[in-house]
Amino acid sequence: MARNKRLGIWGWIFGGRHNVERFLYTLHRITGVALVFYLMAHILVVGSRAFGQEAWENAMRLVGAGNPVVRVLEYLLVIAVVFHATNGIRLVLGELGIGIGRPRRPVYPYPKDSIRKPRKWILVLEGLATVYLVVAAYFFFVRH
């Protein structure tokens, strides 16, 4: 009997080829879904303003900057946005063929260096993201 190839969400994680690209693919999907949920929550909180001053003050009391849990969640949001943006830039550069070189004829055994060039972009962009997140952590937790 043929194996069902529709794995759905489990295919993000258990889809095979467990390497750096698969890990980044899975994280890109997870952060994308998390950002959609954040956007919906943000619209709900900001929309509470439409129900009057008391509703707005209650919403701000719940998610105000003085709450340490909200502070950590805000930093996790920054991590998700920075990762999603830098990984998206890497994907766009790869789709445009920038930095990956010319394709080679697919003759077995396949050359090992065909994977190294995209990993260069992974290191550069995620390295920049790490620097940004360290600076953001300083402003989130030390300066406030």
DSSP file (Angstrom, degrees, kcal/mol; ACC not computed):
  #  RESIDUE AA STRUCTURE BP1 BP2  ACC     N-H-->O    O-->H-N    N-H-->O    O-->H-N    TCO  KAPPA ALPHA  PHI   PSI    X-CA   Y-CA   Z-CA
    1    1 A M              0   0    0      0, 0.0     2,-0.1     0, 0.0     0, 0.0   0.000 360.0 360.0 360.0 139.8    0.0    0.0    0.0
    2    2 A A        -     0   0    0      1,-0.1     2,-0.2     3,-0.0     3,-0.0  -0.410 360.0-114.7 -70.2 140.0    1.3    3.5   -0.9
    3    3 A R        -     0   0    0     -2,-0.1     2,-0.5     1,-0.1    -1,-0.1  -0.538  30.7-110.6 -74.5 136.9    2.5    5.6    2.0
    4    4 A N        -     0   0    0     -2,-0.2    -1,-0.1     1,-0.2     0, 0.0  -0.569  29.0-167.4 -69.4 119.0    0.4    8.7    2.6
    5    5 A K        +     0   0    0     -2,-0.5     2,-1.2     1,-0.1     3,-0.2   0.391  61.3  96.6 -92.1   3.2    2.7   11.7    1.6
    6    6 A R        +     0   0    0      1,-0.2    -1,-0.1     5,-0.0    -2,-0.1  -0.754  40.7 160.9 -94.7  92.7    0.5   14.3    3.2
    7    7 A L    >   -     0   0    0     -2,-1.2     3,-1.1     1,-0.2    -1,-0.2   0.675  23.3-167.4 -87.0 -18.6    2.1   14.8    6.5
    8    8 A G  T >   -     0   0    0      1,-0.3     3,-1.1     2,-0.2     4,-0.4  -0.403  66.9 -10.6  67.4-141.0    0.6   18.2    7.3
    9    9 A I  T >> S+     0   0    0      1,-0.3     3,-1.6     2,-0.2     4,-0.7   0.841 134.0  62.9 -62.7 -33.6    2.1   20.1   10.2
   10   10 A W  H <> S+     0   0    0     -3,-1.1     4,-3.4     1,-0.3     3,-0.4   0.761  91.2  68.2 -64.6 -22.2    4.1   17.0   11.2
   11   11 A G  H <> S+     0   0    0     -3,-1.1     4,-0.6     1,-0.2    -1,-0.3   0.756  88.6  64.7 -67.2 -23.9    5.9   17.2    7.9
   12   12 A W  H <4 S+     0   0    0     -3,-1.6    -1,-0.2    -4,-0.4    -2,-0.2   0.900 119.7  21.3 -62.1 -39.4    7.6   20.5    9.0
   13   13 A I  H  < S+     0   0    0     -4,-0.7     3,-0.3    -3,-0.4    -2,-0.2   0.861 134.5  34.4 -97.9 -43.8    9.4   18.6   11.7
   14   14 A F  H  < S+     0   0    0     -4,-3.4    -3,-0.2     1,-0.2    -2,-0.2  -0.047  80.5 113.3-106.6  31.7    9.5   14.9   10.6
   15   15 A G  S  < S-     0   0    0     -4,-0.6    -1,-0.2     1,-0.3     2,-0.1   0.424  79.1-111.3 -85.1   1.9    9.7   15.5    6.8
   16   16 A G  S    S+     0   0    0     -3,-0.3    -1,-0.3     1,-0.0     3,-0.2  -0.325  85.8  84.6  95.4 178.0   13.2   14.0    6.4
   17   17 A R        -     0   0    0      1,-0.2     2,-1.6    -2,-0.1     5,-0.3   0.960  59.7-159.6  48.4  67.1   16.6   15.6    5.6
   18   18 A H        +     0   0    0      4,-0.1     2,-0.2     3,-0.1    -1,-0.2  -0.595  42.6 117.8 -80.9  90.8   17.4   16.6    9.1
   19   19 A N  S  > S-     0   0    0     -2,-1.6     4,-2.1    -3,-0.2     5,-0.2  -0.710  81.8 -76.0-138.5-170.9   20.0   19.3    8.5
   20   20 A V  H  > S+     0   0    0      1,-0.2     4,-2.6    -2,-0.2     5,-0.2   0.899 127.5  52.9 -62.0 -41.9   20.5   23.0    9.0
   21   21 A E  H  > S+     0   0    0      1,-0.2     4,-2.4     2,-0.2    -1,-0.2   0.889 108.8  49.5 -63.5 -38.5   18.1   24.0    6.2
   22   22 A R  H  > S+     0   0    0     -5,-0.3     4,-2.5     2,-0.2    -1,-0.2   0.907 111.0  50.4 -65.8 -41.4   15.4   21.8    7.6
   23   23 A F  H  X S+     0   0    0     -4,-2.1     4,-2.5     2,-0.2    -2,-0.2   0.925 112.7  45.6 -61.7 -45.6   15.8   23.3   11.1
   24   24 A L  H  X S+     0   0    0     -4,-2.6     4,-2.4     2,-0.2    -2,-0.2   0.875 111.4  53.6 -66.0 -37.0   15.6   26.9    9.6
   25   25 A Y  H  X S+     0   0    0     -4,-2.4     4,-2.0    -5,-0.2    -2,-0.2   0.933 111.2  45.5 -60.7 -46.9   12.6   25.9    7.5
   26   26 A T  H  X S+     0   0    0     -4,-2.5     4,-2.5     1,-0.2    -2,-0.2   0.930 114.1  47.6 -64.7 -45.7   10.8   24.6   10.6
   27   27 A L  H  X S+     0   0    0     -4,-2.5     4,-2.9     1,-0.2     5,-0.3   0.867 109.1  55.1 -63.5 -36.0   11.7   27.7   12.7
   28   28 A H  H  X S+     0   0    0     -4,-2.4     4,-1.8     2,-0.2    -1,-0.2   0.916 111.0  44.7 -63.6 -42.3   10.6   30.0    9.9
   29   29 A R  H  X S+     0   0    0     -4,-2.0     4,-2.3     2,-0.2    -2,-0.2   0.928 114.1  48.9 -66.4 -44.9    7.2   28.3    9.8
   30   30 A I  H  X S+     0   0    0     -4,-2.5     4,-2.4     1,-0.2    -2,-0.2   0.922 113.0  46.6 -63.0 -44.9    6.8   28.4   13.6
   31   31 A T  H  X S+     0   0    0     -4,-2.9     4,-2.4     1,-0.2    -1,-0.2   0.860 110.2  54.8 -67.5 -32.9    7.8   32.0   13.9
   32   32 A G  H  X S+     0   0    0     -4,-1.8     4,-1.7    -5,-0.3    -2,-0.2   0.928 110.6  44.4 -63.3 -44.4    5.5   32.9   11.1
   33   33 A V  H  X S+     0   0    0     -4,-2.3     4,-2.1     2,-0.2    -2,-0.2   0.905 113.1  51.9 -65.9 -41.1    2.5   31.3   12.8
   34   34 A A  H  X S+     0   0    0     -4,-2.4     4,-2.4     1,-0.2    -2,-0.2   0.891 108.4  51.3 -62.5 -39.3    3.6   32.9   16.1
   35   35 A L  H  X S+     0   0    0     -4,-2.4     4,-2.4     2,-0.2    -1,-0.2   0.850 107.4  52.8 -68.5 -33.3    3.7   36.3   14.5
   36   36 A V  H  X S+     0   0    0     -4,-1.7     4,-2.1     2,-0.2    -2,-0.2   0.927 110.8  47.1 -64.8 -44.0    0.2   35.8   13.0
   37   37 A F  H  X S+     0   0    0     -4,-2.1     4,-2.3     2,-0.2    -2,-0.2   0.898 111.8  50.9 -64.3 -39.5   -1.1   35.0   16.5
   38   38 A Y  H  X S+     0   0    0     -4,-2.4     4,-3.1     1,-0.2     5,-0.2   0.928 108.1  52.6 -61.6 -44.2    0.7   38.1   17.9
   39   39 A L  H  X S+     0   0    0     -4,-2.4     4,-2.2     1,-0.2    -2,-0.2   0.905 109.8  48.3 -60.0 -41.4   -0.8   40.3   15.3
   40   40 A M  H  X S+     0   0    0     -4,-2.1     4,-2.0     2,-0.2    -1,-0.2   0.922 113.3  47.1 -64.6 -43.0   -4.3   39.1   16.2
   41   41 A A  H  X S+     0   0    0     -4,-2.3     4,-2.5     1,-0.2    -2,-0.2   0.894 110.9  52.6 -64.9 -39.3   -3.6   39.7   19.9
   42   42 A H  H  X S+     0   0    0     -4,-3.1     4,-2.7     1,-0.2     5,-0.3   0.909 108.3  50.0 -62.8 -42.4   -2.2   43.1   19.1
   43   43 A I  H  X S+     0   0    0     -4,-2.2     4,-2.3    -5,-0.2    -1,-0.2   0.898 110.8  50.3 -63.8 -39.6   -5.3   44.0   17.2
   44   44 A L  H  X S+     0   0    0     -4,-2.0     4,-0.8     2,-0.2    -2,-0.2   0.923 112.9  45.5 -63.9 -43.9   -7.5   42.9   20.1
   45   45 A V  H >< S+     0   0    0     -4,-2.5     3,-0.8     1,-0.2     4,-0.3   0.941 117.4  42.7 -66.7 -46.8   -5.6   44.9   22.6
   46   46 A V  H >< S+     0   0    0     -4,-2.7     3,-1.4     1,-0.2    -1,-0.2   0.855 110.0  58.9 -67.9 -33.2   -5.5   48.0   20.5
   47   47 A G  H >< S+     0   0    0     -4,-2.3     3,-1.7    -5,-0.3     4,-0.3   0.679  85.3  78.1 -69.2 -17.1   -9.1   47.5   19.6
   48   48 A S  G X< S+     0   0    0     -4,-0.8     3,-1.5    -3,-0.8    -1,-0.3   0.728  78.4  73.9 -63.9 -18.3  -10.1   47.7   23.2
   49   49 A R  G X  S+     0   0    0     -3,-1.4     3,-1.4    -4,-0.3    -1,-0.3   0.804  85.4  64.3 -61.9 -28.8   -9.7   51.4   22.9
   50   50 A A  G <  S+     0   0    0     -3,-1.7    -1,-0.3     1,-0.3    -2,-0.2   0.679  94.8  60.4 -69.9 -16.4  -13.0   51.4   20.9
   51   51 A F  G <  S-     0   0    0     -3,-1.5     4,-0.3     1,-0.3    -1,-0.3   0.264 117.8 -89.4 -98.1  12.0  -14.9   50.2   24.0
   52   52 A G    <>  -     0   0    0     -3,-1.4     4,-1.9     1,-0.2    -1,-0.3  -0.321  45.9 -63.7 109.7 171.4  -14.0   53.2   26.1
   53   53 A Q  H  > S+     0   0    0      1,-0.2     4,-2.6     2,-0.2     5,-0.2   0.868 126.3  53.5 -64.4 -40.0  -11.3   54.5   28.5
   54   54 A E  H  > S+     0   0    0      2,-0.2     4,-2.3     1,-0.2    -1,-0.2   0.913 109.1  48.0 -65.8 -42.7  -11.9   51.9   31.2
   55   55 A A  H  > S+     0   0    0     -4,-0.3     4,-2.1     2,-0.2    -1,-0.2   0.892 112.7  50.2 -63.5 -39.4  -11.5   49.0   28.7
   56   56 A W  H  X S+     0   0    0     -4,-1.9     4,-2.5    -8,-0.2    -2,-0.2   0.928 110.5  48.4 -64.8 -45.0   -8.3   50.6   27.4
   57   57 A E  H  X S+     0   0    0     -4,-2.6     4,-2.1     1,-0.2    -2,-0.2   0.881 111.1  51.0 -64.7 -37.9   -6.9   51.1   30.9
   58   58 A N  H  X S+     0   0    0     -4,-2.3     4,-1.8     2,-0.2    -1,-0.2   0.910 111.3  48.0 -64.3 -41.6   -7.7   47.4   31.8
   59   59 A A  H  X S+     0   0    0     -4,-2.1     4,-2.2     1,-0.2    -2,-0.2   0.905 112.7  48.3 -65.3 -41.1   -6.0   46.2   28.7
   60   60 A M  H  X S+     0   0    0     -4,-2.5     4,-0.7     1,-0.2    -1,-0.2   0.842 108.8  53.8 -69.9 -32.3   -2.9   48.4   29.3
   61   61 A R  H  < S+     0   0    0     -4,-2.1     3,-0.3    -5,-0.2    -1,-0.2   0.886 111.0  47.7 -65.0 -37.7   -2.8   47.2   32.9
   62   62 A L  H  < S+     0   0    0     -4,-1.8    -2,-0.2     1,-0.2    -1,-0.2   0.912 127.1  24.1 -69.7 -43.8   -2.8   43.6   31.7
   63   63 A V  H  < S+     0   0    0     -4,-2.2    -1,-0.2    -5,-0.1    -2,-0.2   0.115  90.6 140.8-111.7  20.9    0.0   44.0   29.0
   64   64 A G    ><  -     0   0    0     -4,-0.7     3,-1.4    -3,-0.3     6,-0.2  -0.138  64.6-111.1 -65.3 161.1    1.8   47.1   30.5
   65   65 A A  T 3  S+     0   0    0      1,-0.3    -1,-0.1     5,-0.1     6,-0.1   0.667 111.3  68.7 -68.0 -17.8    5.5   47.4   30.4
   66   66 A G  T 3  S+     0   0    0      4,-0.1    -1,-0.3    -5,-0.0    -5,-0.0   0.684  76.4  95.2 -75.7 -16.3    5.8   47.0   34.1
   67   67 A N    <>  -     0   0    0     -3,-1.4     4,-1.9     1,-0.2     3,-0.1  -0.649  66.1-153.8 -77.7 118.7    4.8   43.4   33.9
   68   68 A P  H  > S+     0   0    0      0, 0.0     4,-2.0     0, 0.0     5,-0.2   0.825  93.6  54.9 -66.0 -30.5    8.0   41.2   33.8
   69   69 A V  H  > S+     0   0    0      2,-0.2     4,-2.3     1,-0.2     5,-0.2   0.919 108.8  47.9 -66.7 -42.3    6.2   38.3   32.0
   70   70 A V  H  > S+     0   0    0      1,-0.2     4,-2.5     2,-0.2    -1,-0.2   0.876 108.1  56.5 -64.4 -36.6    5.1   40.7   29.3
   71   71 A R  H  X S+     0   0    0     -4,-1.9     4,-1.8     2,-0.2    -2,-0.2   0.920 109.5  44.4 -60.6 -45.1    8.7   42.1   29.1
   72   72 A V  H  X S+     0   0    0     -4,-2.0     4,-2.3     2,-0.2    -2,-0.2   0.900 112.7  51.9 -66.6 -40.8   10.1   38.6   28.4
   73   73 A L  H  X S+     0   0    0     -4,-2.3     4,-1.9     1,-0.2    -2,-0.2   0.867 107.1  53.7 -64.4 -35.5    7.3   37.9   25.9
   74   74 A E  H  X S+     0   0    0     -4,-2.5     4,-2.1     2,-0.2    -1,-0.2   0.908 108.8  48.5 -63.7 -41.2    8.2   41.2   24.1
   75   75 A Y  H  X S+     0   0    0     -4,-1.8     4,-2.3     2,-0.2    -2,-0.2   0.893 109.3  52.4 -67.2 -37.9   11.8   40.1   23.8
   76   76 A L  H  X S+     0   0    0     -4,-2.3     4,-2.4     1,-0.2    -1,-0.2   0.866 107.7  53.3 -62.8 -34.7   10.7   36.7   22.5
   77   77 A L  H  X S+     0   0    0     -4,-1.9     4,-2.7     2,-0.2    -2,-0.2   0.915 107.3  50.4 -64.1 -42.9    8.7   38.6   19.9
   78   78 A V  H  X S+     0   0    0     -4,-2.1     4,-2.7     1,-0.2     5,-0.2   0.912 110.1  50.7 -61.2 -42.1   11.8   40.6   18.9
   79   79 A I  H  X S+     0   0    0     -4,-2.3     4,-2.6     1,-0.2     5,-0.2   0.929 111.8  47.5 -60.6 -45.5   13.7   37.3   18.5
   80   80 A A  H  X S+     0   0    0     -4,-2.4     4,-2.7     2,-0.2     5,-0.2   0.919 113.7  46.8 -63.5 -44.2   10.9   35.9   16.3
   81   81 A V  H  X S+     0   0    0     -4,-2.7     4,-2.5     2,-0.2     5,-0.2   0.929 114.3  46.7 -64.8 -45.5   10.7   39.0   14.2
   82   82 A V  H  X S+     0   0    0     -4,-2.7     4,-2.6    -5,-0.2     5,-0.3   0.929 115.7  45.0 -65.1 -44.8   14.5   39.2   13.7
   83   83 A F  H  X S+     0   0    0     -4,-2.6     4,-2.8    -5,-0.2     5,-0.3   0.948 114.5  48.4 -63.0 -47.1   14.9   35.5   12.9
   84   84 A H  H  X S+     0   0    0     -4,-2.7     4,-1.9    -5,-0.2    -2,-0.2   0.895 114.5  46.4 -61.6 -40.7   11.9   35.5   10.5
   85   85 A A  H  X S+     0   0    0     -4,-2.5     4,-2.2    -5,-0.2    -1,-0.2   0.941 115.2  43.9 -68.2 -47.8   13.1   38.6    8.7
   86   86 A T  H  X S+     0   0    0     -4,-2.6     4,-2.1     1,-0.2    -2,-0.2   0.897 115.2  48.2 -68.5 -38.4   16.8   37.5    8.3
   87   87 A N  H  X S+     0   0    0     -4,-2.8     4,-2.3    -5,-0.3    -1,-0.2   0.883 110.6  52.8 -68.1 -35.6   15.8   34.0    7.3
   88   88 A G  H  X S+     0   0    0     -4,-1.9     4,-2.4    -5,-0.3    -2,-0.2   0.893 107.7  50.9 -63.5 -39.5   13.3   35.5    4.8
   89   89 A I  H  X S+     0   0    0     -4,-2.2     4,-2.6     2,-0.2    -2,-0.2   0.913 109.7  50.9 -63.0 -42.2   16.1   37.7    3.3
   90   90 A R  H  X S+     0   0    0     -4,-2.1     4,-2.2     1,-0.2    -2,-0.2   0.908 110.8  48.7 -60.6 -42.4   18.3   34.5    3.0
   91   91 A L  H  X S+     0   0    0     -4,-2.3     4,-2.4     2,-0.2    -2,-0.2   0.904 111.2  49.1 -66.3 -41.0   15.5   32.7    1.2
   92   92 A V  H  X S+     0   0    0     -4,-2.4     4,-2.1     2,-0.2     6,-0.2   0.926 111.1  50.0 -64.4 -43.9   14.9   35.6   -1.2
   93   93 A L  H  X>S+     0   0    0     -4,-2.6     5,-2.3     1,-0.2     4,-0.5   0.904 111.9  48.9 -60.9 -40.3   18.6   35.9   -2.0
   94   94 A G  H ><5S+     0   0    0     -4,-2.2     3,-0.8     1,-0.2    -1,-0.2   0.897 109.6  51.1 -65.5 -40.2   18.6   32.1   -2.7
   95   95 A E  H 3<5S+     0   0    0     -4,-2.4    -1,-0.2     1,-0.2    -2,-0.2   0.853 110.3  49.7 -65.0 -34.2   15.6   32.4   -4.9
   96   96 A L  H 3<5S-     0   0    0     -4,-2.1    -1,-0.2    -5,-0.2    -2,-0.2   0.562 114.8-119.0 -80.7  -7.7   17.2   35.2   -6.9
   97   97 A G  T X<5 +     0   0    0     -3,-0.8     3,-0.7    -4,-0.5     2,-0.5   0.640  59.7 152.9  81.2  14.6   20.4   33.1   -7.2
   98   98 A I  T 3 < -     0   0    0     -5,-2.3    -1,-0.3     1,-0.2    -2,-0.1  -0.677  69.7  -2.2 -82.9 123.2   22.5   35.6   -5.4
   99   99 A G  T 3  S+     0   0    0     -2,-0.5    -1,-0.2    -3,-0.1    21,-0.1   0.488 109.1  91.3  82.3   3.0   25.5   34.0   -3.7
  100  100 A I  S <  S-     0   0    0     -3,-0.7    17,-0.2    -7,-0.2    -2,-0.1   0.527  80.1-138.4-108.3  -5.7   24.8   30.4   -4.5
  101  101 A G        -     0   0    0     -4,-0.5    -1,-0.2    16,-0.1    13,-0.0  -0.088  39.3 -38.8  80.3 178.9   26.8   30.2   -7.8
  102  102 A R        -     0   0    0      1,-0.1     2,-0.1     0, 0.0    -5,-0.0  -0.513  67.2-104.3 -79.4 146.9   25.9   28.6  -11.1
  103  103 A P        -     0   0    0      0, 0.0     2,-0.3     0, 0.0    -1,-0.1  -0.408  34.9-140.7 -69.3 148.4   24.1   25.2  -11.0
  104  104 A R        -     0   0    0     -2,-0.1    10,-0.0     7,-0.1     0, 0.0  -0.716  28.7 -89.4-106.4 159.6   26.2   22.2  -11.8
  105  105 A R        -     0   0    0     -2,-0.3     2,-2.1     1,-0.1    -1,-0.1  -0.507  43.8-119.8 -65.7 128.4   25.3   19.2  -13.8
  106  106 A P        +     0   0    0      0, 0.0     2,-0.5     0, 0.0    -1,-0.1  -0.471  53.2 155.9 -76.8  81.2   23.7   16.6  -11.5
  107  107 A V        -     0   0    0     -2,-2.1    -3,-0.0     2,-0.2    -2,-0.0  -0.917  45.7 -88.0-109.9 129.7   26.2   13.8  -12.0
  108  108 A Y  S    S+     0   0    0     -2,-0.5     2,-0.1     2,-0.1     0, 0.0  -0.559 111.0  49.8 -73.9 139.7   26.6   11.2   -9.2
  109  109 A P  S    S-     0   0    0      0, 0.0    -2,-0.2     0, 0.0    -1,-0.1   0.517  93.9-139.7 -76.2 138.5   28.5   11.4   -6.9
  110  110 A Y        -     0   0    0      1,-0.1     2,-0.1    -4,-0.1    -2,-0.1  -0.379  21.3-104.2 -70.0 142.0   27.2   14.9   -6.2
  111  111 A P    >   -     0   0    0      0, 0.0     3,-0.9     0, 0.0     4,-0.1  -0.420  18.7-143.5 -69.5 139.8   29.8   17.5   -5.2
  112  112 A K  G >  S+     0   0    0      1,-0.2     3,-1.3     2,-0.1     4,-0.4   0.782  93.7  67.1 -72.8 -27.2   29.9   18.4   -1.5
  113  113 A D  G 3> S+     0   0    0      1,-0.3     4,-0.7     2,-0.2     3,-0.2   0.522  76.6  84.9 -76.1  -1.9   30.7   22.1   -2.1
  114  114 A S  G <4 S+     0   0    0     -3,-0.9    -1,-0.3     1,-0.2    -2,-0.1   0.706  94.1  45.0 -70.5 -16.6   27.2   22.6   -3.6
  115  115 A I  T <> S+     0   0    0     -3,-1.3     4,-1.2    -4,-0.1    -1,-0.2   0.656  96.2  74.7 -97.1 -18.9   25.8   23.1   -0.1
  116  116 A R  H  > S+     0   0    0     -4,-0.4     4,-1.2    -3,-0.2    -2,-0.1   0.850  87.6  58.9 -68.4 -34.9   28.5   25.4    1.3
  117  117 A K  H >X S+     0   0    0     -4,-0.7     4,-1.1     1,-0.2     3,-0.6   0.925 105.4  46.9 -66.7 -44.7   27.6   28.6   -0.5
  118  118 A P  H 3> S+     0   0    0      0, 0.0     4,-1.6     0, 0.0     3,-0.3   0.871 108.2  58.3 -62.9 -31.5   24.0   28.8    0.9
  119  119 A R  H 3X S+     0   0    0     -4,-1.2     4,-2.5     1,-0.2    -2,-0.2   0.799  95.8  63.5 -67.3 -25.9   25.4   28.1    4.4
  120  120 A K  H <X S+     0   0    0     -4,-1.2     4,-2.4    -3,-0.6    -1,-0.2   0.922 103.9  47.3 -60.5 -43.0   27.6   31.2    4.0
  121  121 A W  H  X S+     0   0    0     -4,-1.1     4,-2.6    -3,-0.3     5,-0.4   0.868 108.8  55.0 -65.9 -36.4   24.4   33.2    3.8
  122  122 A I  H  X S+     0   0    0     -4,-1.6     4,-2.2     1,-0.2     5,-0.3   0.950 111.2  44.3 -60.1 -48.0   23.0   31.4    6.9
  123  123 A L  H  X S+     0   0    0     -4,-2.5     4,-1.5     2,-0.2    -2,-0.2   0.915 116.3  45.9 -64.5 -43.3   26.1   32.3    8.9
  124  124 A V  H  X S+     0   0    0     -4,-2.4     4,-2.1     2,-0.2    -2,-0.2   0.965 118.9  38.2 -66.1 -53.2   26.2   36.0    7.7
  125  125 A L  H  X S+     0   0    0     -4,-2.6     4,-2.1     1,-0.2    -2,-0.2   0.903 119.2  45.6 -71.0 -41.1   22.5   36.8    8.2
  126  126 A E  H  X S+     0   0    0     -4,-2.2     4,-2.0    -5,-0.4    -1,-0.2   0.805 110.8  55.8 -73.0 -26.1   22.0   34.8   11.4
  127  127 A G  H  X S+     0   0    0     -4,-1.5     4,-2.1    -5,-0.3    -2,-0.2   0.914 108.5  47.3 -65.9 -43.3   25.2   36.3   12.7
  128  128 A L  H  X S+     0   0    0     -4,-2.1     4,-2.3     1,-0.2    -2,-0.2   0.889 110.7  52.8 -62.8 -39.0   23.9   39.8   12.1
  129  129 A A  H  X S+     0   0    0     -4,-2.1     4,-2.5     1,-0.2    -1,-0.2   0.896 107.2  52.0 -63.3 -39.6   20.6   38.8   13.8
  130  130 A T  H  X S+     0   0    0     -4,-2.0     4,-2.1     2,-0.2    -2,-0.2   0.916 108.9  49.4 -64.3 -43.1   22.5   37.6   16.8
  131  131 A V  H  X S+     0   0    0     -4,-2.1     4,-2.1     1,-0.2    -1,-0.2   0.929 112.0  49.2 -60.4 -44.7   24.3   40.9   17.1
  132  132 A Y  H  X S+     0   0    0     -4,-2.3     4,-2.7     1,-0.2    -2,-0.2   0.906 110.1  50.9 -61.1 -41.9   21.0   42.7   16.8
  133  133 A L  H  X S+     0   0    0     -4,-2.5     4,-2.4     2,-0.2    -1,-0.2   0.845 107.8  52.3 -68.7 -32.9   19.5   40.5   19.5
  134  134 A V  H  X S+     0   0    0     -4,-2.1     4,-1.9     2,-0.2    -1,-0.2   0.927 112.4  45.5 -66.3 -43.6   22.3   41.1   21.9
  135  135 A V  H  X S+     0   0    0     -4,-2.1     4,-2.0     1,-0.2    -2,-0.2   0.914 113.3  50.4 -64.0 -42.0   21.9   44.9   21.5
  136  136 A A  H  X S+     0   0    0     -4,-2.7     4,-2.5     1,-0.2    -2,-0.2   0.890 107.7  53.3 -63.6 -38.9   18.1   44.5   21.9
  137  137 A A  H  X>S+     0   0    0     -4,-2.4     4,-2.7     2,-0.2     5,-0.6   0.890 106.5  53.3 -62.9 -38.4   18.6   42.5   25.0
  138  138 A Y  I  X>S+     0   0    0     -4,-1.9     4,-1.9     1,-0.2     5,-1.9   0.942 113.5  41.8 -60.5 -47.6   20.7   45.2   26.5
  139  139 A F  I  <5S+     0   0    0     -4,-2.0     5,-0.2     3,-0.2    -2,-0.2   0.832 117.5  48.1 -70.9 -31.2   18.0   47.8   25.8
  140  140 A F  I  <5S+     0   0    0     -4,-2.5    -2,-0.2    -5,-0.2    -1,-0.2   0.928 128.5  17.1 -73.1 -45.3   15.2   45.6   27.0
  141  141 A F  I  <5S+     0   0    0     -4,-2.7    -3,-0.2    -5,-0.2    -2,-0.2   0.733 130.7  35.6-107.1 -25.3   16.7   44.4   30.2
  142  142 A V  I  <<S+     0   0    0     -4,-1.9    -3,-0.2    -5,-0.6    -4,-0.1   0.874 117.6  43.5 -97.6 -45.7   19.6   46.7   31.3
  143  143 A R      <       0   0    0     -5,-1.9    -4,-0.1     1,-0.2    -3,-0.1   0.722 360.0 360.0 -76.6 -20.8   18.5   50.1   30.1
  144  144 A H              0   0    0     -6,-0.3    -1,-0.2    -5,-0.2    -2,-0.1   0.454 360.0 360.0 -95.1 360.0   14.9   49.8   31.4
